[in-house]
Amino acid sequence: MGTIIRGVKNAFRNNLRTLSIVLILSVSIAMSLAMFESLKTVQAKIDSVKSSIGNFVTVSPAGIRGFEGGGTLLTDDAVAKISQISGVVKVTKTLSDHLQTGMTNLTTPIEAGDFGNRQQKQSSQSSDGTSSSSSTSSTDQSHGFAMPIMVTASDDLSVTQSLNMSDFKVISGEKFDGTSAENIAMLGTDMATKNNLTVGQTFKAYNQDIKVVGIFDSGNKFGNTQIVMPLKTLQTLSSQAGQVNTVVVQTSSIDVMSSVTSAIKSQLGDSADVTSSQDTSNQAITPLENIKSISTYGLIGSLVAGAIILFLSMVMIVRERRREIGVLKAIGASNMLVVSQFAVESLILTLMSAVVGVIVGAFISNPILKVMATNNTQNTGPANPGEAHVAMMRVGAGIVNGAQGAVRNITATLDWKIVLYGLGAAIIIAIIGSALPASFISKVRPAEVLRSE
Protein backbone atom coordinates (compact mmCIF):
# COMPACT_ATOMS: atom_id res chain seq x y z
CA MET A 1 0.00 0.00 0.00
CA GLY A 2 2.90 2.34 0.84
CA THR A 3 4.40 1.70 -2.60
CA ILE A 4 1.19 2.81 -4.28
CA ILE A 5 0.91 5.94 -2.15
CA ARG A 6 4.52 6.92 -2.85
CA GLY A 7 3.97 6.29 -6.56
CA VAL A 8 0.91 8.55 -6.60
CA LYS A 9 2.71 11.31 -4.70
CA ASN A 10 5.72 11.09 -6.99
CA ALA A 11 3.49 11.68 -10.01
CA PHE A 12 2.78 15.19 -8.66
CA ARG A 13 6.24 16.13 -7.35
CA ASN A 14 6.83 18.39 -10.34
CA ASN A 15 3.49 19.86 -11.46
CA LEU A 16 4.85 21.52 -14.61
CA ARG A 17 6.46 18.33 -15.81
CA THR A 18 3.36 16.33 -14.95
CA LEU A 19 1.16 18.73 -16.90
CA SER A 20 3.49 18.61 -19.90
CA ILE A 21 3.61 14.81 -19.94
CA VAL A 22 -0.18 14.52 -19.56
CA LEU A 23 -0.88 16.98 -22.39
CA ILE A 24 1.56 15.39 -24.83
CA LEU A 25 0.56 11.84 -23.93
CA SER A 26 -3.16 12.66 -24.12
CA VAL A 27 -2.70 13.71 -27.75
CA SER A 28 -1.18 10.32 -28.51
CA ILE A 29 -4.01 8.50 -26.74
CA ALA A 30 -6.65 10.66 -28.47
CA MET A 31 -5.16 9.81 -31.86
CA SER A 32 -4.99 6.12 -30.92
CA LEU A 33 -8.66 6.22 -29.96
CA ALA A 34 -9.63 8.09 -33.14
CA MET A 35 -7.71 5.66 -35.34
CA PHE A 36 -9.17 2.63 -33.59
CA GLU A 37 -12.69 4.03 -33.85
CA SER A 38 -12.15 4.72 -37.57
CA LEU A 39 -10.80 1.21 -38.05
CA LYS A 40 -13.84 -0.41 -36.44
CA THR A 41 -16.28 1.83 -38.31
CA VAL A 42 -14.65 1.25 -41.68
CA GLN A 43 -14.48 -2.51 -41.18
CA ALA A 44 -18.20 -2.58 -40.39
CA LYS A 45 -18.88 -0.55 -43.54
CA ILE A 46 -16.75 -2.90 -45.65
CA ASP A 47 -18.68 -5.91 -44.34
CA SER A 48 -21.95 -4.10 -45.09
CA VAL A 49 -20.92 -3.22 -48.66
CA LYS A 50 -19.73 -6.75 -49.38
CA SER A 51 -22.96 -8.30 -48.11
CA SER A 52 -25.32 -5.86 -49.85
CA ILE A 53 -23.92 -5.08 -53.29
CA GLY A 54 -20.79 -7.08 -53.73
CA ASN A 55 -21.94 -10.60 -54.59
CA PHE A 56 -24.25 -10.52 -57.61
CA VAL A 57 -23.59 -11.73 -61.15
CA THR A 58 -26.17 -11.11 -63.88
CA VAL A 59 -26.59 -13.43 -66.85
CA SER A 60 -28.67 -12.50 -69.91
CA PRO A 61 -29.01 -13.83 -73.44
CA ALA A 62 -26.26 -12.56 -75.74
CA GLY A 63 -27.36 -9.49 -77.70
CA ILE A 64 -30.30 -8.57 -75.47
CA ARG A 65 -30.36 -5.13 -73.90
CA GLY A 66 -33.73 -4.47 -72.36
CA PHE A 67 -36.17 -4.81 -75.29
CA GLU A 68 -33.61 -3.70 -77.83
CA GLY A 69 -31.37 -5.99 -79.84
CA GLY A 70 -32.02 -9.68 -80.32
CA GLY A 71 -30.99 -12.99 -78.85
CA THR A 72 -32.30 -16.36 -77.75
CA LEU A 73 -33.75 -16.67 -74.26
CA LEU A 74 -31.98 -18.75 -71.64
CA THR A 75 -33.43 -22.15 -70.81
CA ASP A 76 -33.86 -24.15 -67.62
CA ASP A 77 -30.90 -26.29 -68.71
CA ALA A 78 -28.61 -23.23 -68.76
CA VAL A 79 -29.89 -22.17 -65.32
CA ALA A 80 -29.21 -25.67 -63.95
CA LYS A 81 -25.60 -25.46 -65.14
CA ILE A 82 -25.17 -22.13 -63.38
CA SER A 83 -26.64 -23.49 -60.13
CA GLN A 84 -24.03 -26.25 -59.98
CA ILE A 85 -21.05 -23.90 -60.10
CA SER A 86 -18.99 -23.76 -56.91
CA GLY A 87 -19.53 -20.52 -54.97
CA VAL A 88 -23.12 -20.00 -56.20
CA VAL A 89 -25.56 -19.86 -53.29
CA LYS A 90 -28.71 -18.65 -55.04
CA VAL A 91 -30.08 -18.30 -58.57
CA THR A 92 -33.07 -16.07 -59.30
CA LYS A 93 -34.82 -16.28 -62.68
CA THR A 94 -36.63 -13.40 -64.37
CA LEU A 95 -38.73 -13.00 -67.51
CA SER A 96 -39.96 -9.70 -68.95
CA ASP A 97 -42.60 -8.90 -71.53
CA HIS A 98 -44.45 -5.95 -73.04
CA LEU A 99 -48.22 -5.60 -73.04
CA GLN A 100 -49.13 -3.70 -76.19
CA THR A 101 -52.45 -2.05 -76.98
CA GLY A 102 -55.14 -4.75 -77.38
CA MET A 103 -53.37 -7.21 -75.05
CA THR A 104 -54.75 -5.69 -71.86
CA ASN A 105 -57.46 -3.38 -70.58
CA LEU A 106 -54.92 -1.46 -68.48
CA THR A 107 -53.89 2.09 -69.32
CA THR A 108 -50.25 2.99 -68.84
CA PRO A 109 -49.55 5.97 -66.55
CA ILE A 110 -46.48 6.91 -68.59
CA GLU A 111 -46.83 9.67 -71.17
CA ALA A 112 -44.86 9.09 -74.35
CA GLY A 113 -43.52 12.63 -74.52
CA ASP A 114 -41.26 13.93 -77.27
CA PHE A 115 -38.78 11.08 -76.98
CA GLY A 116 -41.37 8.31 -76.99
CA ASN A 117 -43.26 9.74 -79.96
CA ARG A 118 -40.02 10.15 -81.90
CA GLN A 119 -39.04 6.52 -81.30
CA GLN A 120 -42.47 5.27 -82.30
CA LYS A 121 -42.44 7.37 -85.46
CA GLN A 122 -39.04 6.01 -86.48
CA SER A 123 -39.98 2.39 -85.76
CA SER A 124 -43.27 2.65 -87.67
CA GLN A 125 -41.61 3.72 -90.92
CA SER A 126 -40.08 1.27 -93.36
CA SER A 127 -36.70 1.77 -94.96
CA ASP A 128 -38.24 3.40 -98.06
CA GLY A 129 -39.97 6.02 -95.94
CA THR A 130 -43.50 4.60 -96.18
CA SER A 131 -45.63 3.93 -93.15
CA SER A 132 -45.39 0.40 -91.79
CA SER A 133 -48.60 -1.55 -91.33
CA SER A 134 -47.13 -3.36 -88.33
CA SER A 135 -47.39 -0.45 -85.93
CA THR A 136 -48.05 -1.77 -82.47
CA SER A 137 -50.17 1.17 -81.38
CA SER A 138 -53.79 1.67 -82.38
CA THR A 139 -53.67 5.27 -81.22
CA ASP A 140 -53.53 8.00 -83.86
CA GLN A 141 -49.91 9.15 -83.95
CA SER A 142 -50.96 12.74 -84.44
CA HIS A 143 -52.17 12.56 -80.85
CA GLY A 144 -49.28 10.45 -79.58
CA PHE A 145 -49.32 6.71 -78.94
CA ALA A 146 -49.82 4.46 -75.92
CA MET A 147 -46.59 3.36 -74.27
CA PRO A 148 -46.35 -0.42 -73.79
CA ILE A 149 -46.79 -1.77 -70.27
CA MET A 150 -43.82 -3.55 -68.73
CA VAL A 151 -44.43 -6.94 -67.12
CA THR A 152 -41.68 -8.52 -65.02
CA ALA A 153 -41.86 -12.00 -63.54
CA SER A 154 -39.55 -13.51 -60.94
CA ASP A 155 -39.37 -16.70 -58.94
CA ASP A 156 -38.07 -14.82 -55.87
CA LEU A 157 -39.26 -11.31 -54.98
CA SER A 158 -36.77 -11.02 -52.12
CA VAL A 159 -33.99 -10.43 -54.67
CA THR A 160 -34.89 -6.91 -55.82
CA GLN A 161 -31.88 -6.92 -58.16
CA SER A 162 -33.79 -9.33 -60.38
CA LEU A 163 -36.61 -6.78 -60.73
CA ASN A 164 -34.36 -3.86 -61.81
CA MET A 165 -35.74 -1.85 -58.91
CA SER A 166 -33.91 0.06 -56.21
CA ASP A 167 -36.61 -0.90 -53.71
CA PHE A 168 -39.69 -3.11 -53.48
CA LYS A 169 -41.94 -2.05 -50.63
CA VAL A 170 -45.42 -3.57 -50.35
CA ILE A 171 -47.88 -0.85 -49.35
CA SER A 172 -51.09 -2.87 -49.78
CA GLY A 173 -51.83 -6.59 -49.90
CA GLU A 174 -48.90 -9.02 -49.80
CA LYS A 175 -46.12 -10.53 -51.85
CA PHE A 176 -46.98 -13.65 -53.79
CA ASP A 177 -45.03 -16.91 -53.76
CA GLY A 178 -42.57 -16.70 -56.66
CA THR A 179 -43.08 -20.39 -57.44
CA SER A 180 -46.84 -19.95 -57.90
CA ALA A 181 -48.53 -20.59 -61.26
CA GLU A 182 -51.77 -18.72 -60.48
CA ASN A 183 -53.03 -15.79 -62.52
CA ILE A 184 -52.04 -13.19 -59.95
CA ALA A 185 -49.97 -10.01 -60.04
CA MET A 186 -48.70 -7.04 -58.08
CA LEU A 187 -49.01 -3.51 -59.46
CA GLY A 188 -46.83 -0.46 -59.01
CA THR A 189 -48.54 2.41 -57.21
CA ASP A 190 -48.83 4.57 -60.34
CA MET A 191 -50.28 1.69 -62.39
CA ALA A 192 -52.85 0.89 -59.69
CA THR A 193 -53.86 4.55 -59.29
CA LYS A 194 -54.16 5.17 -63.02
CA ASN A 195 -56.49 2.19 -63.45
CA ASN A 196 -58.39 2.57 -60.12
CA LEU A 197 -57.37 -0.92 -59.03
CA THR A 198 -57.08 -2.16 -55.45
CA VAL A 199 -56.10 -5.47 -53.88
CA GLY A 200 -58.63 -8.20 -54.73
CA GLN A 201 -59.78 -6.69 -58.04
CA THR A 202 -58.92 -8.10 -61.46
CA PHE A 203 -57.72 -6.81 -64.82
CA LYS A 204 -57.37 -8.33 -68.29
CA ALA A 205 -54.04 -9.41 -69.78
CA TYR A 206 -53.26 -12.08 -72.39
CA ASN A 207 -57.03 -12.65 -72.63
CA GLN A 208 -57.06 -13.84 -69.02
CA ASP A 209 -58.38 -12.39 -65.77
CA ILE A 210 -55.46 -11.47 -63.48
CA LYS A 211 -56.08 -10.90 -59.77
CA VAL A 212 -54.29 -8.06 -57.96
CA VAL A 213 -52.78 -9.45 -54.75
CA GLY A 214 -50.55 -6.53 -53.85
CA ILE A 215 -49.50 -2.97 -54.64
CA PHE A 216 -45.87 -1.92 -54.28
CA ASP A 217 -43.68 1.16 -54.28
CA SER A 218 -40.36 0.71 -56.11
CA GLY A 219 -38.92 4.06 -55.14
CA ASN A 220 -38.94 5.43 -58.70
CA LYS A 221 -41.42 6.42 -61.42
CA PHE A 222 -40.48 3.70 -63.91
CA GLY A 223 -40.79 0.86 -61.41
CA ASN A 224 -44.17 2.09 -60.16
CA THR A 225 -45.67 1.70 -63.65
CA GLN A 226 -44.81 -2.01 -63.86
CA ILE A 227 -46.67 -5.25 -63.31
CA VAL A 228 -44.95 -8.07 -61.41
CA MET A 229 -46.09 -11.68 -61.81
CA PRO A 230 -44.90 -15.13 -60.71
CA LEU A 231 -42.41 -16.56 -63.21
CA LYS A 232 -44.43 -19.62 -64.20
CA THR A 233 -47.54 -17.48 -64.71
CA LEU A 234 -45.89 -15.16 -67.23
CA GLN A 235 -44.10 -18.04 -68.95
CA THR A 236 -47.47 -19.73 -69.53
CA LEU A 237 -49.42 -16.58 -70.51
CA SER A 238 -46.72 -15.42 -72.95
CA SER A 239 -46.07 -18.91 -74.38
CA GLN A 240 -42.45 -18.93 -73.19
CA ALA A 241 -42.44 -21.98 -70.93
CA GLY A 242 -39.04 -22.85 -69.46
CA GLN A 243 -37.42 -19.63 -70.72
CA VAL A 244 -36.00 -16.59 -68.95
CA ASN A 245 -34.25 -13.42 -70.08
CA THR A 246 -32.28 -12.66 -66.90
CA VAL A 247 -30.62 -14.78 -64.24
CA VAL A 248 -29.31 -13.07 -61.11
CA VAL A 249 -26.65 -15.21 -59.45
CA GLN A 250 -25.77 -14.59 -55.80
CA THR A 251 -22.32 -15.79 -54.77
CA SER A 252 -21.15 -16.75 -51.30
CA SER A 253 -18.95 -13.63 -51.13
CA ILE A 254 -17.31 -10.95 -53.23
CA ASP A 255 -14.06 -12.92 -53.07
CA VAL A 256 -15.41 -15.69 -55.37
CA MET A 257 -17.21 -13.40 -57.82
CA SER A 258 -14.37 -13.42 -60.33
CA SER A 259 -14.13 -17.22 -60.41
CA VAL A 260 -17.93 -17.63 -60.60
CA THR A 261 -18.15 -15.13 -63.48
CA SER A 262 -15.42 -16.98 -65.38
CA ALA A 263 -17.11 -20.34 -64.76
CA ILE A 264 -20.47 -19.07 -66.06
CA LYS A 265 -18.83 -17.70 -69.20
CA SER A 266 -17.09 -21.03 -69.70
CA GLN A 267 -20.34 -22.99 -69.25
CA LEU A 268 -22.57 -20.85 -71.47
CA GLY A 269 -20.02 -19.61 -74.01
CA ASP A 270 -21.21 -17.08 -76.57
CA SER A 271 -24.89 -17.68 -75.81
CA ALA A 272 -24.95 -15.31 -72.84
CA ASP A 273 -23.67 -11.96 -71.67
CA VAL A 274 -22.29 -12.11 -68.12
CA THR A 275 -21.79 -9.01 -65.98
CA SER A 276 -21.08 -8.59 -62.28
CA SER A 277 -21.13 -5.92 -59.60
CA GLN A 278 -17.43 -6.53 -58.93
CA ASP A 279 -16.29 -3.19 -60.39
CA THR A 280 -19.02 -1.28 -58.60
CA SER A 281 -18.19 -2.97 -55.33
CA ASN A 282 -14.49 -2.30 -55.78
CA GLN A 283 -15.25 1.40 -56.32
CA ALA A 284 -16.85 1.45 -52.87
CA ILE A 285 -14.48 -0.91 -51.08
CA THR A 286 -11.15 0.44 -52.40
CA PRO A 287 -11.38 3.83 -50.64
CA LEU A 288 -12.64 2.07 -47.52
CA GLU A 289 -9.64 -0.25 -47.61
CA ASN A 290 -7.40 2.80 -47.97
CA ILE A 291 -8.97 4.38 -44.90
CA LYS A 292 -8.58 1.09 -43.05
CA SER A 293 -4.86 0.97 -43.88
CA ILE A 294 -4.37 4.59 -42.80
CA SER A 295 -6.25 3.92 -39.56
CA THR A 296 -4.19 0.79 -38.84
CA TYR A 297 -0.87 2.55 -39.40
CA GLY A 298 -2.12 5.58 -37.48
CA LEU A 299 -3.15 3.38 -34.54
CA ILE A 300 0.23 1.65 -34.43
CA GLY A 301 2.07 4.95 -34.82
CA SER A 302 0.07 6.62 -32.03
CA LEU A 303 0.66 3.74 -29.61
CA VAL A 304 4.39 3.66 -30.39
CA ALA A 305 4.64 7.46 -30.07
CA GLY A 306 2.88 7.37 -26.71
CA ALA A 307 5.13 4.59 -25.46
CA ILE A 308 8.24 6.49 -26.57
CA ILE A 309 7.01 9.70 -24.91
CA LEU A 310 6.39 7.89 -21.64
CA PHE A 311 9.65 5.95 -21.94
CA LEU A 312 11.74 9.09 -22.35
CA SER A 313 9.86 10.79 -19.53
CA MET A 314 10.44 7.87 -17.18
CA VAL A 315 14.10 7.62 -18.19
CA MET A 316 14.50 11.28 -17.28
CA ILE A 317 12.71 10.77 -13.97
CA VAL A 318 14.80 7.70 -13.11
CA ARG A 319 18.04 9.54 -13.89
CA GLU A 320 16.98 12.44 -11.66
CA ARG A 321 16.21 10.10 -8.78
CA ARG A 322 19.27 7.88 -8.86
CA ARG A 323 20.30 9.08 -5.40
CA GLU A 324 16.80 8.40 -4.05
CA ILE A 325 16.84 4.94 -5.60
CA GLY A 326 20.25 4.27 -4.09
CA VAL A 327 19.05 5.27 -0.62
CA LEU A 328 15.95 3.04 -0.90
CA LYS A 329 18.03 0.07 -1.97
CA ALA A 330 20.59 0.81 0.74
CA ILE A 331 17.96 0.57 3.49
CA GLY A 332 16.74 -2.77 2.16
CA ALA A 333 14.19 -1.99 -0.57
CA SER A 334 14.10 -4.70 -3.20
CA ASN A 335 14.31 -4.05 -6.92
CA MET A 336 10.66 -5.15 -7.27
CA LEU A 337 9.51 -2.63 -4.67
CA VAL A 338 11.38 0.25 -6.31
CA VAL A 339 10.26 -0.78 -9.81
CA SER A 340 6.65 -1.02 -8.58
CA GLN A 341 6.86 2.50 -7.21
CA PHE A 342 7.91 3.88 -10.59
CA ALA A 343 5.36 1.67 -12.40
CA VAL A 344 2.56 3.18 -10.28
CA GLU A 345 3.83 6.67 -11.11
CA SER A 346 3.90 5.79 -14.80
CA LEU A 347 0.39 4.33 -14.63
CA ILE A 348 -0.97 7.42 -12.84
CA LEU A 349 0.47 9.72 -15.51
CA THR A 350 -0.92 7.51 -18.26
CA LEU A 351 -4.41 7.21 -16.75
CA MET A 352 -4.65 10.99 -16.34
CA SER A 353 -3.60 11.32 -19.96
CA ALA A 354 -6.17 8.67 -20.93
CA VAL A 355 -9.02 10.64 -19.36
CA VAL A 356 -8.07 13.73 -21.33
CA GLY A 357 -7.31 11.66 -24.43
CA VAL A 358 -10.69 9.89 -24.42
CA ILE A 359 -12.53 13.23 -24.19
CA VAL A 360 -10.47 14.75 -26.99
CA GLY A 361 -10.71 11.56 -29.06
CA ALA A 362 -14.50 11.58 -28.81
CA PHE A 363 -14.58 15.02 -30.44
CA ILE A 364 -11.93 14.51 -33.13
CA SER A 365 -12.78 10.96 -34.28
CA ASN A 366 -15.59 11.87 -36.64
CA PRO A 367 -13.86 14.91 -38.21
CA ILE A 368 -10.71 12.84 -38.80
CA LEU A 369 -12.74 10.04 -40.39
CA LYS A 370 -14.59 12.53 -42.58
CA VAL A 371 -11.30 14.03 -43.77
CA MET A 372 -9.93 10.59 -44.66
CA ALA A 373 -13.17 9.68 -46.41
CA THR A 374 -13.17 12.91 -48.44
CA ASN A 375 -9.55 12.48 -49.49
CA ASN A 376 -10.16 8.88 -50.55
CA THR A 377 -13.35 9.48 -52.56
CA GLN A 378 -12.05 12.23 -54.84
CA ASN A 379 -11.74 11.17 -58.47
CA THR A 380 -13.07 7.67 -57.79
CA GLY A 381 -15.66 7.58 -60.55
CA PRO A 382 -16.09 4.49 -62.71
CA ALA A 383 -13.28 3.82 -65.15
CA ASN A 384 -15.83 2.97 -67.84
CA PRO A 385 -19.11 4.91 -67.46
CA GLY A 386 -20.81 2.75 -70.11
CA GLU A 387 -20.12 -0.48 -68.28
CA ALA A 388 -21.10 1.07 -64.95
CA HIS A 389 -24.43 2.15 -66.45
CA VAL A 390 -25.15 -1.31 -67.87
CA ALA A 391 -24.29 -2.93 -64.55
CA MET A 392 -26.58 -0.52 -62.76
CA MET A 393 -29.51 -1.36 -65.04
CA ARG A 394 -28.93 -5.08 -64.71
CA VAL A 395 -28.45 -5.52 -60.98
CA GLY A 396 -30.56 -2.70 -59.59
CA ALA A 397 -30.66 1.03 -59.92
CA GLY A 398 -29.60 1.53 -56.33
CA ILE A 399 -26.24 -0.27 -56.51
CA VAL A 400 -24.10 2.50 -57.95
CA ASN A 401 -25.61 5.15 -55.73
CA GLY A 402 -25.11 2.87 -52.75
CA ALA A 403 -21.48 2.27 -53.67
CA GLN A 404 -20.73 5.95 -54.12
CA GLY A 405 -22.44 6.86 -50.86
CA ALA A 406 -20.85 4.08 -48.80
CA VAL A 407 -17.80 6.21 -48.04
CA ARG A 408 -19.34 9.69 -48.10
CA ASN A 409 -21.97 8.79 -45.50
CA ILE A 410 -19.64 6.96 -43.12
CA THR A 411 -19.96 8.15 -39.54
CA ALA A 412 -17.98 7.12 -36.49
CA THR A 413 -19.94 6.52 -33.30
CA LEU A 414 -18.16 6.35 -29.96
CA ASP A 415 -19.37 3.63 -27.62
CA TRP A 416 -18.22 2.29 -24.26
CA LYS A 417 -16.38 -0.62 -25.82
CA ILE A 418 -14.13 1.78 -27.72
CA VAL A 419 -13.59 3.82 -24.53
CA LEU A 420 -12.51 0.63 -22.77
CA TYR A 421 -10.20 -0.14 -25.68
CA GLY A 422 -8.76 3.35 -25.25
CA LEU A 423 -8.07 2.72 -21.58
CA GLY A 424 -6.54 -0.62 -22.53
CA ALA A 425 -4.27 1.18 -24.98
CA ALA A 426 -3.25 3.57 -22.20
CA ILE A 427 -2.31 0.68 -19.93
CA ILE A 428 -0.29 -0.91 -22.75
CA ILE A 429 1.53 2.40 -23.23
CA ALA A 430 2.22 2.57 -19.49
CA ILE A 431 3.61 -0.97 -19.38
CA ILE A 432 5.80 -0.53 -22.45
CA GLY A 433 6.93 2.95 -21.45
CA SER A 434 8.02 1.88 -17.95
CA ALA A 435 9.49 -1.53 -18.79
CA LEU A 436 12.94 -0.38 -19.92
CA PRO A 437 13.37 2.29 -17.22
CA ALA A 438 12.70 -0.49 -14.72
CA SER A 439 15.78 -2.31 -16.00
CA PHE A 440 17.84 0.84 -15.32
CA ILE A 441 16.57 0.87 -11.73
CA SER A 442 17.70 -2.70 -11.17
CA LYS A 443 21.25 -1.74 -12.22
CA VAL A 444 21.58 1.10 -9.74
CA ARG A 445 24.14 0.19 -7.04
CA PRO A 446 23.65 2.05 -3.75
CA ALA A 447 27.36 2.28 -2.89
CA GLU A 448 28.30 3.83 -6.24
CA VAL A 449 25.42 6.30 -6.18
CA LEU A 450 26.05 7.44 -2.61
CA ARG A 451 29.81 7.70 -3.19
CA SER A 452 29.30 9.85 -6.30
CA GLU A 453 26.93 12.07 -4.37
N, C-alpha and C positions, 0 to 999 in steps of 0.2 A: 504493500500500500504506500510505503514511504517513497519507493521508487517512482510510482505514478505521480505522486504529489510533487516530487522534485522535478520530474519531467515537465509537468504542467507549468510550474513556476519558471523553469528555465526558458520556456517558449516565450515568456513575456519579460525577460531580463533586459532586452534591448527593443523598446517599442518601435523605433524607426525601422530597424532591420526586420522585425516581425511584420510590420505593415508592408514593407517593400516585397518581402518574400510572398506574403499572402496575395498581394495584388498581381504580381507576375505569375505566380502559380495558378491563380484563379482564371487567368486568361487561357492558360494551357488546358485546364479542366473544362472550361466553357467550350473551347474549340473541340475537345475530345467528345463532349456531350453532343454538340451540334453535328459533328461528323458521324457519330454513332446513330443519332436520330435520323439523319439523312440516309444512312446506309439501310436502316430497317424500313424506312418509308419507301425507298426506291425498290428494294427487294420485293416488298409487298405489291408494288405497282407492276413490276416485271412479271410476277406470278399471275396477276390479274390479266395483263395483256396477253400472256401466253394462253391462258385458259379461255379467254373470250374471243379473240380474233386470230389467234396464231395457228390454228390446227385444221383449217378447211381447204380442201382441194375440190375444184369444180370441173366436172367432165360434161362436155356437150358434143353433139354430132359435128364433125368437121364441116366448116363452111357456114354453119348457122350462127347468126348474130341477131338475137331477138326474132323478129319475123322477116328479117331481110336475109338475102343470100339463099343458099339451098342446103342440101345435105340429107342423109338418111338417118332416121331416128334410131336411138340406141335400143337394144332389145334386152329382155330379161337375162339372156345368156351373157351379154356383156356386163351387166350389173353383177351377176353371180361371180364372174371372174374378178371383178374389183373387190368384192366382199371377202375373197379368200386371200388377199394380199396381206402380208405381215405388217402390223402397225395400223391397220384400218379397224376402227372400233364401231363405226356406224355409217350406214349408207342410206341416204334419203333420196327418193325418186320424185321427179316433178314432170308434169306434162302441161303445156300451155296451148290455148286455142283462141281464135277470134270468133265472136258471134257477130255476123254481119246482119244488115237489115233483112228481115224476113225469117231469120233463124230464131228470133226471140221477140217477146212483147215488151222487153225492157227498153227504156230510153237512156242513152248514155248522158251523164252529167257533164261530159267534157265538150266544150265548144271547139270546133275545128280551127278557127282563127285563120290568119293569113297563111301560116306555115302549112296547116293541115289542108286547106283548100288548094294551095299550090301543089302539094304532093299528089293529091287526088287528081288534079287536072293533068299533071304530067303522066301519071300511071294510066289514065283513061284514054290517052291518045296513042295511036299506033305509030310506027316508025315513019309512015308517009304523011303524018300530020292529020289523018282523019280520025274521027271519034271512034273509040273502041266500043263494041257492043257488049263487052264483058265487064262493064263497070259494076262494081259491087254495091253501089249505093243507088237506091231508088229515088233519092231526093234530088230535086232539080238543082244543078250545080250553080245556077245563077243565084240561088239562095243558100249556097253552102251545102255540105253533105253530112250525113250522120257518121260520126267516128265509130269504128268497131269497138265492141266491148271485150275486154280482156278477161279470159277465164284461166285460172291457174289451179292445178290439182297437185296435191302432195300426199304422200303416205305417212307424213309425220309433221304436224303443225308446230311442234316444239322447236324445230330447226327453222327459224325465220329466214336464214340465209337462202333456203331453198325457194322462198316466196319472193325474193328480190325486194324485201321490205325492211326498213330500218327498225320497225316495231310491229307488234301484232297483239293489240290489246282488245280483248272482248268486252264490249260495253253493254251488250244485251244478248240474252240467250247463252249458249255454251259452244265450246269447240266440239267438232265431231271427231269420231274415231277415224284416223287416216286410212285404216284398212277396210272401212265400210264400202259397200257397193250400192247403197241406197241412193235414191234421187234426192239428195239434200245438198245444201250449199250455205255458205256464209257470204254476206254482202258487206262491202265497204260502206262507211257512213254516208258518203255522198251518193252512192248508188241507191241505197235504201231510201234516203230522203227524196231524191229525184223521182222515184217510182212509188212513193208512199207505201213502202213495204215494212212490215214489222215481223218479229219472230212468230212463226206458226203459219204465216201466209205463204202462198205459192206464186210462182211465175212460170212462164213458158220458155223453154229452151230446147232445141233439138227435137221439137214436136213432143216434148214430154213435160209433165208438171213437176217442177222442182220446189221442194219445201225449204223455206228459210229457217235455219236452226240457230243462227247467230248473226250478230252485226259487230264489225270490228273497226278499230281505228288504227291505221298503219303509221300514222305520224306524218304522212305527206299526201298531197292532192292526188297523185297518180295512183297510189296504192288504195286510196279510199274509193276509187271508181271501179275496182275489180270485183270479180266473183271468185270465190275459192271453193273447190269441190274436193271430195275424196278422189284419190287417183283412179281407182277401178271404175268409179262412176263416169268420169270424163273419158277414160279409155273406151268404155262401152258406148257412150252417147256419141262420141266422135269417130267411132269405128277404127280405133287405134289400139286394139287390145295388145297387151304385152310390150308396148312401146313408150319411151320417155324421151324428152328432149333436154333434160338436165339431171345430173346426178351430183349431189353434194356429199363429198366423202369427208368424214371427220376422223382425224388421226389421233393416236394416243397422246401425242405431244408435238410441239413445233420442231423438236429435234429430229423426228422421223419423216417430216413432210417432204424433204428432198428425195429420200429413197422411195417413199410411196408414190410421189409424182412420176419418178422415173419408171417404177414398176407398172403403173397404169399405162403410160405411153408405150412401154414394151408389150403389154398385153393386148392393147387395142390398136396399136399401129397408127396408120393414117386415117382411120375411120372416126377419130375423135380429137377434139381440141381439149387440152388439159391445162388448166391454170390453177394457181394457188395463191393464198394470201401471205406467202412467205415474204415477198418484198415489202408488202404493206406492214407486216409485223416487224420486220427488221428496221423499217423506218421509225417505228415507235420504240423498239427495244434498244437499238444502238445508242441513242443519246442517254437512255436510262442506264445502260451498261457503263457508259463514260462517267456518268455521275457516280455510279457505284464504285468505280475504280478510284475516282478522286476522293470520295468519302473514305474509302479503305485506307488509302495512303495518308490522307489527312488525319485519320484516327490514330494510325501508327505514329505519324510524325508528332502529333500533339502529346501522346503518351510518353514518347521518348524525350521530347523537349521538357516536359514536366519533370520526368525522372532526372534529367541532367541538371535542371535548375535546382531541384531539391538536393541532389548529390553535391553540387558545388557549394550550396549553402551550408550543408552539414559538414563538408570538409573544412570550410572556413571556421565554423563553430568549434569543431574538434581541435583544430590547430590553435585556436584562441584559448582553449581550456585544457591544454596539455598539463599545465601545473595542477589544475584541479583534479584531473584524472589521475595524475601521479599521486596526489595526496590520498584520494579515495582508495587506490590500490595499495598504498602504503599502510593504511589502517585496516586492511583486510578485505576490502570490497573485491568480489570476483569479477572476472571479465564479463560474465553474463549479466551481473547486476548493473555494471556501468553501461554496457551496450543497451540494456533494457531502458535505462534512463534516457539515453539519447534517442532510442526508437520511439518512446512515448512523446518526446519533444517533436520529433519528426512527424509523428501521426497527428499531433495537435495542430501543427502548422498546416498540414495537408487537409485536415477536416475543416478547418476554418476557410481555407481556400476553396474547398469543395462546396461549402454553403454559398459562397459568393459566386463560384463558377456555375453552379446549377441555376441560380437566379439569372445570371447573365446569359447562360446557354439557352434558357427557355425563351428569351427575347430575341436572340440572334439566329436560332436554328432555322426558322422559316425564311427570313430574308436571305440567309446564306444559300438555302436550298433553291429559292427562287432565282437567285443570281446564277447558280450552276445550271439550272434548267433553261434559263434564257440563253446563256452562252452555248448550250449544247443543242438548241433547237433552231438556231439561225442557219439558214441555207440548207435545210434538211428536206427539201421537197423531193418528190419522186424523180428518179433519174430518167424515167420514160413516162411522161404524162399520159400517153395513149394507153400503155399497158395498165397504168394505175387506174384509168377510167374504166377499162374493160373489166378489171378485177373487181372494181367497186360495183359495177352493174351485175356481176355474176354472183358475188357472195354477199351482197347486202349493201344498201346505200349508206349504212352507218359505219362501215368498217374503216374507211379512210378518215372520216371525221374523228372517229374514236381513236385511231392511231395518232393523228396529229395532236389531239387534245390530251393524250395520255401523259405527256411531259408537262405541257403548259399548265394543266390543272392540278399538278401534284402539290400536296400540302402536308407539311410535317405537323404531327400532333404529339405533344409531350404527354406521356403518361407516367405513372408511378414506377413501372418496370424500368423505364429508361432512366428515371432519377436514381433508382437503386443501382443500375449499371454504372451511372456516373459516380456514385459513392464507391462502388467496387473499383472503378478505375483510379479513384483517388487513393484507395488503400494500396493498390498495386504500385502506384507512383511512390507512396511512402515507403513501401518495403524495398523497392529497387533503389530508391534514392538514399536509403540509410544503410543498405547492406555493405557497400564498400567502406564507408566511413567507420563502420563497426570493426572491420578488419584492422584499421589504423589504431583504434582504441586498444585492441588486444596486443598490439606491438609496443605500446607505451610502457617503458620500464621506470618505475618510481625513482630508483636511485639516480638514473641519468637525468631525469627531469628536475628533481630537486637540486642536484649538484649544479646543473646549468643555471638554475634560478638563483 
